[in-house]
């Protein structure tokens, strides 16, 4: 067989082989439909610094993915339903204590109207998304609490709801930068309570620049005085420290007691360690003592604390 015949045979074989290959074409799912969905994940966390005025807060967005420019120009009603059970189920699953966001704490932006637990809005012509915005009243906010609100996407005219993107719970917390879960290591030097302690501690926002010690093992606001083997000791709620910071320098300006006749005094003066927050290591250093009679000071009624940040609260 000459060279030309060989090339011709190879070409015939190649054409025959490729003609037997079946092309796999994946069709577009639900081609032609316009989808509607909640953009954020099923859980959205909103962290706010303390405030005392009215603040607009965007909780989430609802988007329509139009299949054509023509569909995008159509006006479409949007209906959301508040589902309080989402908050209940979230708390049960996560061991948390979020409370339902009370109606008294917020009003709606003009884009939405409300009738009971039904919230209505409209995709106007050309709208890709509709933001769900509330106006929070910081003056009425209880800083010791965390709030949540849940919604389900009920309908949007004849639009198709995107699978898995039709509900959301929004967790709302007002926190300053010192707030969080910490690991507390330290010692109280009053005998016989002078065991070193190494315990979980929460620091709860009580103001723009203040946090209060929440003793996790006791389940209450307070502070340990020492931990022996298999035991936790503390003075109860009688010793409930609050730390106050200069937010520009992160140096503590005061450590004081809450709701008790027992004064707490921050350890200061020549040679005293500095109570402070280190934003690089995210550690809090606290040195303080209680005073009920003459002769009581940092040398015999004092605490030396190092709190290492673990995670947000």
Secondary structure by P-SEA (a helix, b strand, c coil): ccaaaaaaaaaaaaaaaaaabbbbbbccccccbbbbbcccccbbbbbbcccccbbbbbcbbbbbbccccccccbbbbbbbbbbaaaaaaaaaaccccccccccccccccccccccccbbbbbbccccccccbbbbbcccccccccccccccccccccccccccccccbbbbbbbcccccbbbbbbbbbcccccccccbbbbbbbbccccbbbbbbcccccccccccccccccccccccbbbbbbbccccccccccccccccbbbbcccccccccccccccccbbbbbcccccccccccccbbbbbbbbbcccc
